[in-house]
Amino acid sequence: MADIIIGLILGAFGLLVCLAGLRVFFVALPIIGFVAGFYAGAAAIAAITNGSFLGDLTAVIVGFVVGVVFGTLAYLFWYLGALLSAGSTGALIGSGAMKAIGVSSGWVIFLIAAAVAI
């Protein structure tokens, strides 16, 4: 049930961004940058330590720091932020799709995520 509620909230947010255009995108872009940076930082620590995603405090701290850096870059360099947003969204979709169909090879997931990001 919680998954459905979260999905509806995210769908409504996506619809707002889609219909309100640039005004909402100026606010949404740093948030997207933070989320992408948090995911990248925490996933990198999980891969380095062979732990689970957000399995220890180090992953959370590194994810938060990288998220703040990505969010700040997205705000200060709007064009770079738009590119990071599009690329990270594509990579997340590609890696999520590979996990959903049961691909377990890290290299295959990385290559597909990179291809979808580009």
N, CA, C and O atoms as a DFTB+ gen file, in Angstrom:
472 C
 N C O
     1  1       0.811      -1.190       0.000
     2  2       0.000       0.000       0.000
     3  2       0.859       1.260       0.000
     4  3       0.541       2.239      -0.675
     5  1       1.954       1.226       0.765
     6  2       2.837       2.392       0.815
     7  2       3.474       2.650      -0.547
     8  3       3.695       3.800      -0.926
     9  1       3.769       1.575      -1.285
    10  2       4.348       1.739      -2.619
    11  2       3.393       2.476      -3.549
    12  3       3.821       3.299      -4.357
    13  1       2.122       2.186      -3.437
    14  2       1.132       2.842      -4.288
    15  2       1.041       4.328      -3.948
    16  3       0.965       5.169      -4.845
    17  1       1.049       4.647      -2.668
    18  2       0.967       6.052      -2.249
    19  2       2.201       6.819      -2.706
    20  3       2.088       7.935      -3.214
    21  1       3.372       6.228      -2.528
    22  2       4.606       6.884      -2.976
    23  2       4.588       7.064      -4.490
    24  3       4.990       8.112      -4.994
    25  1       4.129       6.057      -5.210
    26  2       4.029       6.163      -6.666
    27  2       3.079       7.265      -7.099
    28  3       3.368       7.991      -8.051
    29  1       1.956       7.401      -6.420
    30  2       1.007       8.466      -6.751
    31  2       1.585       9.846      -6.458
    32  3       1.389      10.783      -7.232
    33  1       2.298       9.970      -5.339
    34  2       2.924      11.255      -5.012
    35  2       3.972      11.616      -6.054
    36  3       4.023      12.756      -6.517
    37  1       4.808      10.648      -6.426
    38  2       5.831      10.918      -7.433
    39  2       5.219      11.199      -8.799
    40  3       5.726      12.036      -9.546
    41  1       4.131      10.505      -9.131
    42  2       3.438      10.775     -10.387
    43  2       2.849      12.177     -10.418
    44  3       2.916      12.861     -11.439
    45  1       2.270      12.608      -9.296
    46  2       1.725      13.966      -9.213
    47  2       2.834      15.003      -9.323
    48  3       2.660      16.034      -9.973
    49  1       3.978      14.734      -8.688
    50  2       5.116      15.648      -8.789
    51  2       5.614      15.720     -10.232
    52  3       5.920      16.805     -10.727
    53  1       5.697      14.585     -10.903
    54  2       6.111      14.562     -12.304
    55  2       5.144      15.315     -13.194
    56  3       5.562      16.022     -14.112
    57  1       3.855      15.168     -12.932
    58  2       2.847      15.891     -13.697
    59  2       2.957      17.395     -13.461
    60  3       2.803      18.184     -14.393
    61  1       3.223      17.794     -12.224
    62  2       3.415      19.212     -11.909
    63  2       4.612      19.774     -12.662
    64  3       4.531      20.852     -13.250
    65  1       5.716      19.046     -12.643
    66  2       6.912      19.496     -13.360
    67  2       6.635      19.569     -14.855
    68  3       7.081      20.497     -15.530
    69  1       5.905      18.601     -15.365
    70  2       5.601      18.567     -16.800
    71  2       4.715      19.743     -17.209
    72  3       4.950      20.362     -18.247
    73  1       3.715      20.050     -16.416
    74  2       2.749      21.065     -16.812
    75  2       3.141      22.486     -16.413
    76  3       2.751      23.438     -17.089
    77  1       3.894      22.649     -15.344
    78  2       4.248      23.994     -14.895
    79  2       5.492      24.520     -15.586
    80  3       5.750      25.724     -15.572
    81  1       6.249      23.643     -16.178
    82  2       7.372      24.062     -16.992
    83  2       8.572      24.566     -16.233
    84  3       8.965      24.010     -15.207
    85  1       9.139      25.618     -16.750
    86  2      10.432      26.115     -16.301
    87  2      10.418      26.606     -14.858
    88  3      11.416      26.464     -14.152
    89  1       9.310      27.177     -14.412
    90  2       9.249      27.693     -13.035
    91  2       9.477      26.586     -12.016
    92  3      10.222      26.768     -11.054
    93  1       8.845      25.456     -12.222
    94  2       9.019      24.341     -11.290
    95  2      10.362      23.666     -11.518
    96  3      10.957      23.139     -10.579
    97  1      10.841      23.676     -12.743
    98  2      12.106      23.007     -13.035
    99  2      13.270      23.685     -12.327
   100  3      14.228      23.013     -11.946
   101  1      13.210      25.004     -12.141
   102  2      14.266      25.697     -11.395
   103  2      14.327      25.218      -9.944
   104  3      15.403      25.186      -9.347
   105  1      13.191      24.852      -9.381
   106  2      13.160      24.315      -8.019
   107  2      13.481      22.822      -8.027
   108  3      14.188      22.328      -7.148
   109  1      12.959      22.110      -9.020
   110  2      13.117      20.651      -9.055
   111  2      14.531      20.223      -9.420
   112  3      14.986      19.169      -8.978
   113  1      15.225      21.009     -10.208
   114  2      16.549      20.598     -10.682
   115  2      17.548      20.391      -9.545
   116  3      18.235      19.369      -9.548
   117  1      17.672      21.297      -8.574
   118  2      18.586      21.003      -7.456
   119  2      18.150      19.796      -6.625
   120  3      18.994      19.072      -6.098
   121  1      16.847      19.576      -6.506
   122  2      16.366      18.406      -5.774
   123  2      16.748      17.131      -6.511
   124  3      17.200      16.166      -5.895
   125  1      16.568      17.126      -7.821
   126  2      16.962      15.972      -8.629
   127  2      18.468      15.768      -8.549
   128  3      18.940      14.634      -8.465
   129  1      19.225      16.865      -8.575
   130  2      20.677      16.769      -8.437
   131  2      21.084      16.162      -7.108
   132  3      21.999      15.341      -7.049
   133  1      20.402      16.567      -6.032
   134  2      20.712      15.998      -4.722
   135  2      20.402      14.507      -4.682
   136  3      21.212      13.718      -4.195
   137  1      19.244      14.120      -5.188
   138  2      18.858      12.700      -5.162
   139  2      19.830      11.862      -5.982
   140  3      20.247      10.790      -5.543
   141  1      20.191      12.340      -7.167
   142  2      21.135      11.596      -8.008
   143  2      22.507      11.510      -7.350
   144  3      23.151      10.462      -7.397
   145  1      22.957      12.596      -6.743
   146  2      24.241      12.581      -6.057
   147  2      24.234      11.683      -4.838
   148  3      25.210      10.980      -4.575
   149  1      23.137      11.700      -4.088
   150  2      23.023      10.828      -2.924
   151  2      23.085       9.368      -3.352
   152  3      23.788       8.560      -2.745
   153  1      22.342       9.042      -4.403
   154  2      22.351       7.664      -4.909
   155  2      23.747       7.270      -5.384
   156  3      24.223       6.180      -5.066
   157  1      24.398       8.139      -6.134
   158  2      25.730       7.823      -6.663
   159  2      26.744       7.644      -5.538
   160  3      27.533       6.700      -5.566
   161  1      26.735       8.527      -4.561
   162  2      27.684       8.427      -3.453
   163  2      27.459       7.196      -2.601
   164  3      28.408       6.489      -2.260
   165  1      26.211       6.935      -2.254
   166  2      25.908       5.775      -1.417
   167  2      26.155       4.472      -2.167
   168  3      26.640       3.505      -1.580
   169  1      25.827       4.435      -3.456
   170  2      26.072       3.227      -4.245
   171  2      27.564       2.983      -4.422
   172  3      28.006       1.834      -4.427
   173  1      28.343       4.046      -4.567
   174  2      29.793       3.883      -4.703
   175  2      30.395       3.293      -3.434
   176  3      31.243       2.405      -3.507
   177  1      29.967       3.775      -2.279
   178  2      30.476       3.227      -1.020
   179  2      30.024       1.780      -0.849
   180  3      30.794       0.947      -0.373
   181  1      28.791       1.473      -1.232
   182  2      28.314       0.093      -1.137
   183  2      29.128      -0.823      -2.044
   184  3      29.413      -1.963      -1.677
   185  1      29.504      -0.334      -3.227
   186  2      30.302      -1.150      -4.146
   187  2      31.733      -1.312      -3.643
   188  3      32.319      -2.385      -3.784
   189  1      32.295      -0.270      -3.064
   190  2      33.675      -0.335      -2.574
   191  2      33.785      -1.266      -1.369
   192  3      34.735      -2.043      -1.264
   193  1      32.820      -1.186      -0.469
   194  2      32.890      -1.983       0.763
   195  2      32.195      -3.332       0.647
   196  3      32.170      -4.094       1.614
   197  1      31.632      -3.642      -0.512
   198  2      30.864      -4.876      -0.727
   199  2      29.721      -5.011       0.276
   200  3      29.364      -6.120       0.674
   201  1      29.163      -3.900       0.673
   202  2      28.040      -3.892       1.604
   203  2      26.740      -3.649       0.864
   204  3      26.702      -3.603      -0.366
   205  1      25.679      -3.496       1.635
   206  2      24.392      -3.212       1.024
   207  2      24.218      -1.698       0.877
   208  3      24.917      -0.912       1.518
   209  1      23.288      -1.316       0.034
   210  2      23.012       0.096      -0.200
   211  2      22.494       0.709       1.095
   212  3      21.530       0.210       1.675
   213  1      23.120       1.774       1.547
   214  2      22.825       2.438       2.816
   215  2      22.993       1.487       3.999
   216  3      22.293       1.600       5.005
   217  1      23.932       0.547       3.862
   218  2      24.153      -0.447       4.899
   219  2      24.901       0.078       6.105
   220  3      24.781      -0.491       7.190
   221  1      25.659       1.132       5.955
   222  2      26.378       1.691       7.097
   223  2      26.343       3.217       7.032
   224  3      25.921       3.805       6.036
   225  1      26.790       3.830       8.098
   226  2      26.723       5.285       8.218
   227  2      27.623       5.986       7.204
   228  3      27.315       7.094       6.765
   229  1      28.721       5.356       6.834
   230  2      29.636       5.959       5.858
   231  2      28.934       6.189       4.522
   232  3      29.113       7.236       3.901
   233  1      28.145       5.224       4.082
   234  2      27.420       5.363       2.818
   235  2      26.431       6.513       2.883
   236  3      26.267       7.247       1.908
   237  1      25.777       6.676       4.008
   238  2      24.806       7.765       4.161
   239  2      25.511       9.119       4.143
   240  3      25.050      10.056       3.492
   241  1      26.628       9.218       4.859
   242  2      27.359      10.490       4.921
   243  2      27.929      10.854       3.557
   244  3      27.782      11.990       3.107
   245  1      28.580       9.897       2.896
   246  2      29.139      10.168       1.569
   247  2      28.024      10.491       0.585
   248  3      28.167      11.399      -0.234
   249  1      26.920       9.764       0.653
   250  2      25.783      10.053      -0.212
   251  2      25.245      11.450       0.003
   252  3      24.914      12.144      -0.958
   253  1      25.155      11.871       1.254
   254  2      24.666      13.215       1.558
   255  2      25.613      14.281       1.030
   256  3      25.172      15.271       0.446
   257  1      26.913      14.086       1.231
   258  2      27.903      15.071       0.770
   259  2      27.887      15.171      -0.755
   260  3      27.857      16.272      -1.306
   261  1      27.908      14.028      -1.433
   262  2      27.876      14.040      -2.901
   263  2      26.547      14.616      -3.389
   264  3      26.515      15.310      -4.406
   265  1      25.458      14.341      -2.683
   266  2      24.162      14.908      -3.038
   267  2      24.142      16.419      -2.936
   268  3      23.593      17.097      -3.805
   269  1      24.736      16.951      -1.880
   270  2      24.808      18.410      -1.727
   271  2      25.653      19.018      -2.842
   272  3      25.309      20.070      -3.380
   273  1      26.757      18.361      -3.187
   274  2      27.610      18.863      -4.273
   275  2      26.837      18.856      -5.590
   276  3      26.856      19.848      -6.318
   277  1      26.158      17.753      -5.906
   278  2      25.394      17.676      -7.152
   279  2      24.254      18.688      -7.162
   280  3      24.006      19.325      -8.186
   281  1      23.558      18.847      -6.042
   282  2      22.469      19.818      -5.966
   283  2      22.961      21.240      -6.149
   284  3      22.315      22.044      -6.820
   285  1      24.112      21.554      -5.550
   286  2      24.696      22.887      -5.700
   287  2      25.132      23.130      -7.137
   288  3      24.889      24.202      -7.691
   289  1      25.773      22.139      -7.739
   290  2      26.164      22.273      -9.147
   291  2      24.942      22.456     -10.040
   292  3      24.969      23.248     -10.982
   293  1      23.876      21.726      -9.744
   294  2      22.664      21.849     -10.548
   295  2      22.067      23.245     -10.430
   296  3      21.516      23.770     -11.397
   297  1      22.173      23.845      -9.257
   298  2      21.629      25.189      -9.071
   299  2      22.517      26.251      -9.710
   300  3      22.024      27.160     -10.378
   301  1      23.822      26.134      -9.502
   302  2      24.737      27.165      -9.995
   303  2      24.965      27.091     -11.500
   304  3      25.061      28.118     -12.172
   305  1      25.049      25.900     -12.012
   306  2      25.294      25.706     -13.444
   307  2      24.070      25.020     -14.032
   308  3      24.020      23.795     -14.146
   309  1      23.095      25.822     -14.401
   310  2      21.805      25.295     -14.800
   311  2      21.915      24.335     -15.975
   312  3      21.276      23.283     -15.969
   313  1      22.707      24.673     -16.973
   314  2      22.840      23.809     -18.144
   315  2      23.483      22.483     -17.753
   316  3      23.034      21.423     -18.188
   317  1      24.528      22.538     -16.936
   318  2      25.163      21.319     -16.446
   319  2      24.173      20.510     -15.613
   320  3      24.156      19.280     -15.678
   321  1      23.358      21.199     -14.841
   322  2      22.345      20.518     -14.040
   323  2      21.321      19.800     -14.894
   324  3      20.897      18.692     -14.565
   325  1      20.923      20.429     -15.994
   326  2      19.977      19.773     -16.895
   327  2      20.595      18.523     -17.516
   328  3      19.921      17.504     -17.666
   329  1      21.875      18.598     -17.876
   330  2      22.552      17.420     -18.426
   331  2      22.697      16.323     -17.379
   332  3      22.451      15.153     -17.674
   333  1      23.093      16.684     -16.162
   334  2      23.205      15.694     -15.085
   335  2      21.855      15.066     -14.772
   336  3      21.765      13.864     -14.522
   337  1      20.814      15.875     -14.786
   338  2      19.474      15.365     -14.507
   339  2      19.033      14.358     -15.559
   340  3      18.532      13.282     -15.231
   341  1      19.221      14.709     -16.810
   342  2      18.825      13.802     -17.884
   343  2      19.671      12.533     -17.872
   344  3      19.143      11.431     -18.024
   345  1      20.970      12.684     -17.693
   346  2      21.850      11.513     -17.677
   347  2      21.595      10.596     -16.501
   348  3      21.558       9.376     -16.659
   349  1      21.418      11.173     -15.317
   350  2      21.190      10.329     -14.141
   351  2      19.825       9.655     -14.200
   352  3      19.676       8.520     -13.748
   353  1      18.837      10.336     -14.747
   354  2      17.529       9.714     -14.899
   355  2      17.608       8.538     -15.861
   356  3      17.036       7.480     -15.598
   357  1      18.308       8.715     -16.969
   358  2      18.486       7.611     -17.909
   359  2      19.244       6.448     -17.295
   360  3      18.891       5.288     -17.508
   361  1      20.290       6.756     -16.530
   362  2      21.071       5.694     -15.892
   363  2      20.242       4.950     -14.854
   364  3      20.327       3.726     -14.755
   365  1      19.446       5.673     -14.086
   366  2      18.599       5.021     -13.090
   367  2      17.540       4.149     -13.749
   368  3      17.237       3.063     -13.255
   369  1      16.979       4.612     -14.851
   370  2      15.993       3.804     -15.568
   371  2      16.648       2.553     -16.140
   372  3      16.096       1.457     -16.041
   373  1      17.829       2.716     -16.739
   374  2      18.530       1.564     -17.313
   375  2      18.934       0.545     -16.274
   376  3      18.727      -0.652     -16.471
   377  1      19.511       0.999     -15.156
   378  2      19.932       0.050     -14.122
   379  2      18.727      -0.579     -13.433
   380  3      18.758      -1.759     -13.083
   381  1      17.681       0.189     -13.238
   382  2      16.468      -0.372     -12.632
   383  2      15.810      -1.410     -13.514
   384  3      15.314      -2.424     -13.022
   385  1      15.803      -1.163     -14.818
   386  2      15.222      -2.136     -15.742
   387  2      16.032      -3.426     -15.761
   388  3      15.464      -4.516     -15.825
   389  1      17.351      -3.307     -15.707
   390  2      18.191      -4.512     -15.696
   391  2      17.987      -5.315     -14.411
   392  3      17.928      -6.544     -14.450
   393  1      17.881      -4.633     -13.289
   394  2      17.617      -5.326     -12.020
   395  2      16.233      -5.969     -12.042
   396  3      16.050      -7.067     -11.516
   397  1      15.259      -5.289     -12.651
   398  2      13.889      -5.802     -12.672
   399  2      13.765      -7.086     -13.481
   400  3      12.961      -7.958     -13.151
   401  1      14.566      -7.203     -14.545
   402  2      14.474      -8.428     -15.345
   403  2      15.436      -9.500     -14.861
   404  3      15.521     -10.574     -15.456
   405  1      16.165      -9.215     -13.781
   406  2      16.972     -10.247     -13.145
   407  2      18.414     -10.340     -13.584
   408  3      19.059     -11.357     -13.330
   409  1      18.947      -9.320     -14.233
   410  2      20.354      -9.336     -14.630
   411  2      21.194      -9.107     -13.379
   412  3      20.971      -8.145     -12.645
   413  1      22.159      -9.990     -13.137
   414  2      22.951      -9.876     -11.913
   415  2      24.397      -9.466     -12.172
   416  3      25.125      -9.170     -11.224
   417  1      24.827      -9.443     -13.418
   418  2      26.198      -9.065     -13.742
   419  2      26.358      -7.553     -13.632
   420  3      25.652      -6.790     -14.293
   421  1      27.297      -7.132     -12.787
   422  2      27.506      -5.707     -12.571
   423  2      27.943      -4.967     -13.817
   424  3      27.532      -3.828     -14.038
   425  1      28.775      -5.600     -14.639
   426  2      29.254      -4.940     -15.852
   427  2      28.139      -4.732     -16.862
   428  3      28.079      -3.690     -17.515
   429  1      27.263      -5.705     -16.993
   430  2      26.146      -5.561     -17.934
   431  2      25.226      -4.432     -17.475
   432  3      24.785      -3.615     -18.283
   433  1      24.943      -4.392     -16.185
   434  2      24.092      -3.326     -15.650
   435  2      24.745      -1.968     -15.874
   436  3      24.073      -1.014     -16.266
   437  1      26.056      -1.873     -15.627
   438  2      26.770      -0.611     -15.832
   439  2      26.724      -0.184     -17.292
   440  3      26.446       0.980     -17.583
   441  1      26.990      -1.101     -18.211
   442  2      27.004      -0.755     -19.636
   443  2      25.624      -0.317     -20.122
   444  3      25.512       0.652     -20.873
   445  1      24.584      -1.015     -19.705
   446  2      23.232      -0.632     -20.115
   447  2      22.856       0.719     -19.503
   448  3      22.267       1.561     -20.181
   449  1      23.190       0.932     -18.232
   450  2      22.887       2.216     -17.584
   451  2      23.622       3.356     -18.278
   452  3      23.052       4.428     -18.480
   453  1      24.888       3.134     -18.646
   454  2      25.656       4.171     -19.341
   455  2      25.074       4.443     -20.723
   456  3      25.009       5.595     -21.152
   457  1      24.651       3.393     -21.422
   458  2      24.080       3.572     -22.756
   459  2      22.761       4.341     -22.688
   460  3      22.511       5.214     -23.520
   461  1      21.928       4.029     -21.719
   462  2      20.649       4.727     -21.592
   463  2      20.870       6.169     -21.133
   464  3      20.112       7.062     -21.511
   465  1      21.902       6.399     -20.323
   466  2      22.196       7.757     -19.858
   467  2      22.638       8.658     -20.997
   468  3      22.341       9.852     -21.002
   469  1      23.342       8.092     -21.955
   470  2      23.841       8.892     -23.075
   471  2      22.715       9.125     -24.046
   472  3      22.909       9.780     -25.071
